[in-house]
Amino acid sequence: MNTQDYINIENELGAHNYHPLDVVIHEAKGCWVVDVEGKRFLDCLAAYSAVNQGHCHPAIMETFMEQAKKVTLTSRAFRNDQLPRLYKKLNELTGYEMSLPMNSGAEAVESAIKLARRWAYDVKGVAENKAEIIVATGNFHGRTTTIVGFSDDPSSNKGFGPYCTEAFPMHEYGNIEDLKSKITPNTAAVMIEPIQGEGGIVIPPDGYLKAVEQICRENNVLFICDEIQSGLGRSGKLFAHQYEDVRPDMVIIGKALSGGFYPVSAVLADKNVMLVIHPGEHGSTFGGNPLGAAVAVKSLEVMVDEKLIERSNEMGNYFMEKLRAIDSPMIENVRGRGLWIGFVLKTKARPYCEKLKEEGLLCKETHVNIIRFAPPLVITKDEIDWAVAKIEKVVKSFD
Ligand SMILES: Cc1ncc(COP(=O)(O)O)c(C=O)c1O
C-alpha cells in the first residue's frame, strides 16, 4: 500500500476529528520519522511535546519491554512495585509531597478540578455546588465536555453543550486587574497554562504569574498550573512557571511523562490538597499501572541524565536566533521559550506547513497564522541548521 491507499482508508473508515498533513509515518528514531515510501522527515512537533526524549528512545524502550515481560496492568485494588518508584521520583524531582497518576492530560486536568472543588468545600468552606475555578481566555486544557465547556475557542466547544459556565469564570490571560475582578468568596482555584501552547505559544507579560500567585494567596484560592505541554523541559526549565519563581498549589503534567511510549499523566500537590480525596472517590482503571509507572520513571531519568532541560534552553535560543535572522516581509514575529517556538506569519500558515513537508520538515499550524516548532529536545545544532535552511527556502518562496 502507498501513502494514498492509507489516506483513503482513513478518510473512509476513521472519524474526521483531525486534519493531518498527508504523510503516513512508518517508523521513527530520535528527531526523525520515515514514511511508508521511505522518505525521511525532521519532526518539529514531537507529538505535541510527548516525545521530548526523542522517538523510540533506546533506554525507555528497554524499560518498556522489560516491564512488559513482567506485569503491565494490575487492578488498583492491589499494589504494584513500580508505582511507588514513580511517586518517589516525582517527589524528588519536583518537591511536591504527593502525586496522583492518570493517563491522558485531560483526565489529569479533570482530577485537578475535582481536587480543587473538594478542597473548596472541605477546607475553605464554600457552600456545596458553588465552587468556581477561574480560567483564562485562549486556554486549552483538553477535550472532555467539562473542559471544552470553559474554552473560548468555538472549534472546541461549539455544538457540545450544555455547559456549566458559571462554575468557570474566565479572565483575560495576562490581565491581573481582570483576574482580581473575577475573584469571589466561592473561588476555589485559578487554573492557567504558564505559557499557552495550543493558543500559539503565548507568553504572558512579565510578572503575571507572580501576581496570580499573590492574588491566590491573599484570597485563600488554589493556584493551578497546567504544565502538560509546557512542563518537563519543553520551555527550557523543568516547569514554565519557574520563569517567575512561583510555586503553584497544583501542577498538572502529562505528555513527555510518557517518553512517547505509554500515556501517563499526573497531578502534583502537597498533602493539604491531595488528601482531600479519599479512597473510592476518584480513580481510573489504567491510572498508576506498573507499565506506565516504569516508563514514566525512565522518561524522567532520561530527561535528567541527558540534560534535556538545559539542551532545550540552549538549542531553543539558537533556533530562535536563526529564525529571527530570516528576512521576510511575511514574518510577523518569532517568540518562544526553550524549544517551543511560535513562528508567527502575516498570512495563513497551512500552505507553509504543506511546503515544509515537501522539503522534509514536519510541523503544524496552530490557529491560522502560527507555526509551532517544537522538535524533540535531543535535536542537534546541525539539525537546527538544516531545518532553518529549509524554513528560509520555503518562507522566501512565498515572498
Ligand atoms: C496545556 C494542555 N493541557 C491539556 C492537554 C490535553 O492533554 P491530552 O490530549 O493528553 O488529553 C493538552 C494537549 O495538548 C495541553 O496542551
The ligand as a Tripos MOL2 file, in Angstrom:
@<TRIPOS>MOLECULE
LIG
   16    16     1     0     0
SMALL
NO_CHARGES

@<TRIPOS>ATOM
      1 C1         -1.9110   22.5320   28.2200 C.3       1 LIG1
      2 C2         -2.6260   21.2720   27.8610 C.ar      1 LIG1
      3 N1         -3.4670   20.7150   28.7470 N.ar      1 LIG1
      4 C3         -4.1240   19.5760   28.4780 C.ar      1 LIG1
      5 C4         -3.9690   18.9290   27.2730 C.ar      1 LIG1
      6 C5         -4.7380   17.6630   26.9910 C.3       1 LIG1
      7 O1         -3.9170   16.5510   27.0080 O.3       1 LIG1
      8 P1         -4.4160   15.1770   26.3480 P.3       1 LIG1
      9 O2         -4.5190   15.4060   24.8870 O.co2     1 LIG1
     10 O3         -3.3510   14.1770   26.7190 O.co2     1 LIG1
     11 O4         -5.7360   14.8600   26.9840 O.co2     1 LIG1
     12 C6         -3.0980   19.4820   26.3150 C.ar      1 LIG1
     13 C7         -2.9240   18.8300   24.9970 C.2       1 LIG1
     14 O5         -2.4640   19.4000   24.0510 O.2       1 LIG1
     15 C8         -2.4070   20.6700   26.6210 C.ar      1 LIG1
     16 O6         -1.5870   21.2410   25.7380 O.3       1 LIG1
@<TRIPOS>BOND
     1     1     2 1
     2     2     3 ar
     3     2    15 ar
     4     3     4 ar
     5     4     5 ar
     6     5     6 1
     7     5    12 ar
     8     6     7 1
     9     7     8 1
    10     8     9 2
    11     8    10 1
    12     8    11 1
    13    12    13 1
    14    12    15 ar
    15    13    14 2
    16    15    16 1
@<TRIPOS>SUBSTRUCTURE
     1 LIG1         1 GROUP 0 **** ****
